[in-house]
Amino acid sequence: MKLNSIFLPHKKGTENSETVALPLPAKVKISMSQHMGAFCEPLVKKGDRVLVGQKIGDSQAFMSCPVHSSVSGTVTAVTDLLLPGGKVCKEVEIDTDGLQEVSPEVKPPVIIDKASLCEAVKQSGCCGMGGAGFPTHIKLNYNEAKCKVDTLVINAAECEPYITSDYREMIENWEDVMTGILLVKSVLGLDRVVIGIEDNKPAAIKILREKTAGEDGVEVKVLRSCYPQGAEKVIAYNTTGRVIMEGQLPSDQGLIVMNVTTVGFIGQYSKTGMPLITKRLTVDGDIVATPCNVSAPIGVTLSEILKFADCNLEAAHKILLGGPMMGMCVYDTEMPLSKTNNAVLAFKAEIDRKKIEDKCRQTNCIKCGRCISACPLNLMPTELEKAYDRRDKEALNKLKVGLCMNCGSCSYVCPAKRNLAEKNQLAKAFARS
Amino acid sequence: MEKLTVSPSPHIRDGITTSKVMTHVLIALCPALIMSAVVFGGRALMLTGVCMLTAIIWEKLCNIVMKRSDTTRDISAAVTGMLLAFNLPVTMPYWQAAIGTFVAIVIVKQLFGGLGQNFANPAIVGRIVLMLAFTGNMTNWVVPFYDPDKIVTGATPLVNKTASYIDLFLGRTGGCLGEVSAAALIIGGLYLCIMKIISLDTPLAFIGTVFIFSYLCGEDGIYQILAGGVMLGAFFMATDYVTTPITRTGKIIFGVGCGIITCVIRFWGSYPEGVSFSILLMNILTPYIDMATRTKPIGAVVKKKEAKADEG
């Protein structure tokens, strides 16, 4: 059985631009919510001096991971930050002193078994860097009595258009990627590692093939370049043939699925002990004059990153965090960069009003069935839309609205330009209520 | 910088639109239109033009009366008009054709809620109403390449069964405007398939069923699929998105059903042609076929209670 998928224009114009470091900003704003789960509480207050890698936010909640300072300097304020999703969390504003003095907390971790690996990963502030930001230590700390995990799937698909940050990770940082993979494999005692990568990245495939050649049980699996190849359930199925059932985590099927940048970071952390305080991201879009990959400290404002790439902010109409299919719109360019951002894309407004109207003109559903043949999980978006419009909770649950992962394929292919993915999200919340 | 736009993902869309889909259908119908002009002369073009124009006018008037936004730009009314014209004999009076488009657009489509909401194919119902109302005019089959001054009529190939395969294939026979040439319809159908507007599931199931069922009944299968409206129905009417099943399995069931009903009407019914009735009957079954052929979500866990409810 082959999962449904769609073909998107790749637009990977930045794939050959080597990562450049963003100059140290004068000020950073570090959000206390950069991961999935509970917000962190700030550990510092106004006037405190903080150092690079110092823990400045933490939480006692199970589902959370700590936040560290990316600069050395003085805390000028602890204020509220309105997140793009509408929630409000705390943020710590720091004026940098330019010294970049490293905190004494930063030292390489001692990793001998699963417990110490999970603890080290937790202390590193590591969370899934594919976008969702699932705290990595929870992923690694599966219940051994309940599930027999035997395979690590490395998600290197990067199926969203524009984004090339994972690709650059594999080209520039393959050593850490390999270290991370082998560390996780040996500590958890896994039989097999599968690196799933799309066939539009031949250079990365070549490097990974060379580096994994001598390793037992590590294979590179080349996948078709289609969307959403990098979705967790999709890549798990396409690399191992295992189906992650409704309500299950990958570990219930014996899998750990990890993004390639995440595993690369774990490799790096195991050597240096420097927590997650910088992030590589792709800067692209039609008003960005020099599209590039930059390595930026967490907490720098997006406007600073965009200006670095010569973005014409005056013309900006939409600015996205993440790719065009699943990325989130930014309401303000003064938003700080967070751990999970792998791209910032800026687009201009189309001048021709009539042209946009024609392009986005919504008609009634014509029942063409394109959404059904696009859905990777075989859902029926058009039926879901109708069920939601009549607020039919029973039908929504029967049609398994809860499985929708908001990949947006249905909206993309719809000739009637209906906002199916959007409706699915509303329907999911409604069905749960 | 003005205020930034915030909207839910996805932020890019494919270029396909409803009006583009409809335009592709119009293009696909052109080979058959050209053939009908060759076989029946200029009046075929005039009649098609009248049908398309009146269909658009009816749609526009409905939009005004029902205070709906203008939907003529989605081109679906033009497609309905053209398809209805293809179901008429060339001698059909223009005013009667306009009644046909009235039934199709106003009664079948707009009164049910407009595009996407109708349960029956508008052009098919238009044709059936005209058939019942103006039986004489609707069965006035002129011979091909006729002289407009002295019209000679004859029976359709389905009644006298004398036409050769090649005549049926190329269109040198009597019949409705659009159904004369199987070749032109196949070209149009393949065009739609290549442009990914339709899949071949329904047409193949439909035509295949007619072919096999005819042989089983001792009839000439090749003759049965080439003569009459099977090609037009299979490629252009039974593939109408709105009134046919949405899943692949559903489409195949629909095609097989159409094929069987067509043959039953042709061989044992009192009408020589059964394509339009078969499609209408299957249109009515479509919601049930859809219900029975829902896709199985990947990774779905069916709870025991739900499974029981399904069986009950």
Interface residues (C-beta under 8 A of the other chain):
Chain A: L3 L8 P84 P161 K233 Y237 V243 I244 M245 E246 G247 Q248 L313 E314 A315 A316 H317 K318 I319 L320 P324 M325 M326 G327 M328 C329 V330 Y331 D332 T333 F347 A349 D358 K359 C360 R361 T363 N364 C365 I366 K367 C368 G369 R370 I372 P376 L377 N378 L379 M380 T382 E383 K398 L399 K400 L403 N406 G408 S411 Y412 V413 C414 P415 A416 K417 N419 A421 E422 Q425
Chain B: M1 E2 L4 T5 V6 S7 P8 S9 P10 H11 I12 R13 D14 I16 T17 T18 S19 K20 V21 T71 R73 D74 S76 G113 G114 L115 G116 Q117 Y241 V242 I246 T247 R294 T295 K296 P297 I298 G299 A300 V301 E306
